[in-house]
Amino acid sequence: MSWAAALQIGQGVVGFMEQRRAFKAQQAAYQRNRQEAARARDVKIQGLNARLIQEAEVAAQQKEALAIEALEKSEAAKVAASEAGVAGQGIDTIINNYEAQKLRGLSTINANVENIEKQIELEKMGASAEAMARIQSVQQGQPPSFLAAAVGTAASAYAAHQQFNVEMPTQPDYGYFSTAFDTSRFGWGNDNSFE
């Protein structure tokens, strides 16, 4: 193997290791982004759930206040009617009117709570979609192909070997004054010994 082929193999190995490092770094960035997006979504949904609980508590207080007000008015009407010695359909109509006002108020409060619940559900869906978009904004790392790297490295090594292949002589030549292989140069005989 020539030095050029060895160099190409070394570059191929280092390149593959660099690709693996880049893959791991990209995958780590993707995982961090995914976790942060999920955490942000969870915090937003927790805030929306807290808001829903607060709205439900306010609605319950309003319902209780309506019930107390209707009860107070109807009982006050009954007391006033009994003190005045009045009875009959007129008093029942007044009491039923107070009950109807209470029920209309409860229906309005229930409708408001349902609308708030729907709005919060839509906001939760929006938070989930936002998290998904954030997750998809960072690409996952693509692992390098060992086979592609090996084939590419082998092809580069072969090409470098062909380009820089220099036939090495089977016997080294040490220059003009070398007598290691040329015994006839100085006429000393074949054994290269001084006579």
C-alpha positions as CSV (number, residue, x, y, z in Angstrom):
1,M,0.0,0.0,0.0
2,S,1.4,3.4,-0.9
3,W,1.6,6.4,1.4
4,A,-1.1,8.2,-0.6
5,A,-3.6,5.3,-0.1
6,A,-2.8,5.2,3.6
7,L,-3.4,8.9,3.8
8,Q,-6.7,8.5,2.1
9,I,-7.7,5.7,4.4
10,G,-6.8,7.9,7.4
11,Q,-8.8,10.8,6.1
12,G,-11.8,8.5,5.5
13,V,-11.7,7.2,9.0
14,V,-11.4,10.7,10.5
15,G,-14.2,11.9,8.2
16,F,-16.5,9.1,9.3
17,M,-15.7,9.9,13.0
18,E,-16.5,13.5,12.3
19,Q,-19.8,12.6,10.7
20,R,-20.7,10.5,13.7
21,R,-19.8,13.3,16.1
22,A,-22.0,15.7,14.1
23,F,-24.8,13.2,14.1
24,K,-24.7,12.8,17.8
25,A,-24.5,16.6,18.4
26,Q,-27.5,17.1,16.1
27,Q,-29.5,14.3,17.8
28,A,-28.7,15.9,21.2
29,A,-29.9,19.3,20.0
30,Y,-33.1,17.7,18.7
31,Q,-33.7,15.9,22.0
32,R,-33.1,19.1,24.0
33,N,-35.4,21.1,21.7
34,R,-38.1,18.4,22.0
35,Q,-37.9,18.3,25.8
36,E,-38.0,22.1,26.1
37,A,-41.0,22.3,23.7
38,A,-42.9,19.7,25.7
39,R,-42.0,21.4,29.0
40,A,-43.2,24.8,27.6
41,R,-46.5,23.1,26.4
42,D,-47.0,21.5,29.8
43,V,-46.5,24.8,31.7
44,K,-48.9,26.6,29.3
45,I,-51.5,23.8,29.8
46,Q,-51.1,23.9,33.6
47,G,-51.8,27.6,33.5
48,L,-54.9,27.1,31.4
49,N,-56.1,24.4,33.8
50,A,-55.6,26.8,36.7
51,R,-57.6,29.5,34.9
52,L,-60.4,27.0,34.2
53,I,-60.5,26.1,37.9
54,Q,-60.6,29.7,38.9
55,E,-63.4,30.4,36.4
56,A,-65.4,27.4,37.8
57,E,-65.0,28.7,41.3
58,V,-66.2,32.1,40.3
59,A,-69.2,30.5,38.6
60,A,-70.0,28.4,41.7
61,Q,-69.9,31.6,43.8
62,Q,-72.2,33.4,41.4
63,K,-74.6,30.5,41.4
64,E,-74.6,30.4,45.1
65,A,-75.3,34.1,45.3
66,L,-78.2,33.8,42.8
67,A,-79.7,31.0,44.8
68,I,-79.4,32.9,48.1
69,E,-80.9,36.1,46.5
70,A,-83.8,34.2,45.0
71,L,-84.4,32.4,48.3
72,E,-84.3,35.7,50.2
73,K,-86.7,37.4,47.8
74,S,-89.2,34.5,47.8
75,E,-89.1,34.2,51.6
76,A,-89.5,37.9,52.0
77,A,-92.5,37.8,49.6
78,K,-94.0,34.9,51.7
79,V,-93.5,36.8,54.9
80,A,-94.9,40.0,53.5
81,A,-97.9,38.2,52.1
82,S,-98.7,36.3,55.4
83,E,-98.3,39.5,57.4
84,A,-100.7,41.3,55.0
85,G,-103.0,38.3,55.1
86,V,-102.7,37.9,51.3
87,A,-102.5,34.5,49.7
88,G,-103.2,32.9,46.4
89,Q,-102.1,33.0,42.8
90,G,-100.5,36.4,42.9
91,I,-98.0,35.5,45.6
92,D,-97.2,32.2,43.8
93,T,-96.5,34.1,40.6
94,I,-94.1,36.5,42.4
95,I,-92.3,33.5,44.0
96,N,-92.2,31.7,40.7
97,N,-90.8,34.9,39.0
98,Y,-87.9,34.9,41.5
99,E,-87.2,31.3,40.9
100,A,-87.3,31.9,37.1
101,Q,-84.8,34.8,37.5
102,K,-82.5,32.5,39.4
103,L,-82.7,29.8,36.8
104,R,-82.0,32.2,33.9
105,G,-79.0,33.5,35.8
106,L,-77.8,29.9,36.3
107,S,-78.3,29.1,32.6
108,T,-76.2,32.2,31.7
109,I,-73.5,31.3,34.2
110,N,-73.4,27.7,32.9
111,A,-73.2,28.9,29.3
112,N,-70.3,31.2,30.1
113,V,-68.5,28.4,31.9
114,E,-69.0,26.1,28.8
115,N,-67.7,28.8,26.5
116,I,-64.6,29.3,28.7
117,E,-64.0,25.6,28.8
118,K,-64.2,25.4,25.0
119,Q,-61.9,28.4,24.6
120,I,-59.4,26.8,27.0
121,E,-59.5,23.5,25.1
122,L,-58.8,25.4,21.9
123,E,-55.9,27.1,23.6
124,K,-54.6,23.7,24.8
125,M,-54.8,22.4,21.3
126,G,-52.9,25.5,20.1
127,A,-50.2,24.9,22.7
128,S,-49.8,21.3,21.5
129,A,-49.6,22.4,17.9
130,E,-47.1,25.1,18.8
131,A,-45.0,22.5,20.6
132,M,-45.1,20.2,17.6
133,A,-44.1,22.9,15.2
134,R,-41.2,23.8,17.5
135,I,-40.1,20.2,17.7
136,Q,-40.3,19.8,13.9
137,S,-38.3,23.0,13.4
138,V,-35.1,21.1,14.4
139,Q,-34.1,18.2,12.2
140,Q,-33.1,14.9,13.7
141,G,-29.5,13.9,13.1
142,Q,-28.9,11.4,10.2
143,P,-26.4,8.7,11.1
144,P,-23.6,8.3,8.6
145,S,-23.6,5.2,6.5
146,F,-20.6,3.0,7.4
147,L,-20.9,1.2,4.1
148,A,-20.9,4.4,2.1
149,A,-17.9,5.7,4.1
150,A,-16.0,2.5,3.6
151,V,-16.7,2.3,-0.1
152,G,-15.8,6.0,-0.6
153,T,-12.7,5.6,1.4
154,A,-11.6,2.5,-0.5
155,A,-12.3,4.3,-3.8
156,S,-10.3,7.3,-2.7
157,A,-7.4,5.1,-1.5
158,Y,-7.4,3.1,-4.8
159,A,-7.4,6.3,-6.8
160,A,-4.6,7.8,-4.7
161,H,-2.6,4.6,-5.0
162,Q,-3.0,4.7,-8.8
163,Q,-2.1,8.3,-9.1
164,F,0.9,8.3,-6.8
165,N,2.1,4.7,-7.4
166,V,5.9,4.8,-8.0
167,E,7.6,1.6,-8.8
168,M,10.1,0.9,-6.2
169,P,13.3,-0.6,-7.5
170,T,14.0,-4.1,-6.2
171,Q,17.5,-3.0,-5.4
172,P,18.2,0.4,-4.0
173,D,20.4,2.8,-5.9
174,Y,22.7,4.8,-3.6
175,G,23.9,7.2,-6.3
176,Y,26.9,7.5,-8.6
177,F,29.5,6.5,-6.2
178,S,27.7,3.4,-5.0
179,T,29.6,0.2,-5.6
180,A,27.1,-2.0,-3.9
181,F,25.7,-3.4,-7.1
182,D,28.1,-2.2,-9.8
183,T,31.3,-4.0,-9.4
184,S,32.7,-3.2,-12.9
185,R,32.8,0.5,-12.4
186,F,36.2,0.6,-10.8
187,G,37.5,-2.7,-12.3
188,W,38.0,-4.4,-9.0
189,G,36.4,-7.7,-9.8
190,N,33.2,-9.3,-9.1
191,D,33.5,-9.8,-5.4
192,N,34.0,-6.1,-4.7
193,S,37.1,-6.8,-2.7
194,F,40.4,-4.9,-3.0
195,E,43.2,-7.0,-4.4
